[in-house]
Amino acid sequence: MASDEQRREAEQFYRKGNAFRQQSDWQHALECYIHAIELDPDSPAAKAKEMLENILNYYCKEMFNP
């Protein structure tokens, strides 16, 4: 269970990750989300990280084989 201080710090990393994501800086966004999750596993960063990974792992074979 995360302490109040860990939750606050995790929230800061989550927000920082969102800012990086909005700038299309995927690597830094993921790093911030991971750090937030390490501090507070119940952080919304867990869902944000999952969604970002799904976007980055998306593969559309039609785009590569028209």
Phi, psi and omega in degrees: 000131182281142176283169179300320180295319179295321178296319179295317179294320178297320178298320178296317178293323177298313180295320178297318177299320177297320179296316178297319180298319180294336177268007183063027176264078189298317183298312180293325177298312179299318179300317179294317179298316180299317180296319178298319180293323178297323180284320183215098182301340179269006181296148175296351178297332179298315179290320179297319179296316180299315180295317180295319177297321177298319178295313182292332181270358181297136180223123178244105186297333179295331180289335183259350182220072185291000000 
